[in-house]
Amino acid sequence: MIKIIFKTHQDKIAGFYISGHAQFAEYGQDIVCAAVSVLSINTVNSIQEFTDTHFTCETSEKDGIINFLLSDMQDDKSQLLLRAMKLGLESIRKQYTNKYIEIIFEEV
């Protein structure tokens, strides 16, 4: 199962932590893992490319981990990109059920 923790503070997204694998299908064929990876990596790349917001990001492909944290939650562009990612991940969870993706919101 993929576990996604959105780190929030006063209705803003401070970051996210993603771990695990969906195990929806065999490695290389798992569309749930692929969708989560594309959304999360594209969000990190978009924040880096289109905003001036500083952040930290640690990853482990082997363990399926992405740990992303903004240094400043006040940038509207970064918040929009993170909310779009959250919407996409919630849509995937709804389509493929909670069996493959768990989403948690954690106040920081």
Secondary structure as UniProt FT lines:
FT   STRAND          2..9
FT   TURN            10..11
FT   STRAND          12..19
FT   TURN            27..29
FT   HELIX           31..50
FT   STRAND          55..60
FT   TURN            61..64
FT   STRAND          65..70
FT   HELIX           76..96
FT   TURN            98..100
FT   STRAND          101..107
//
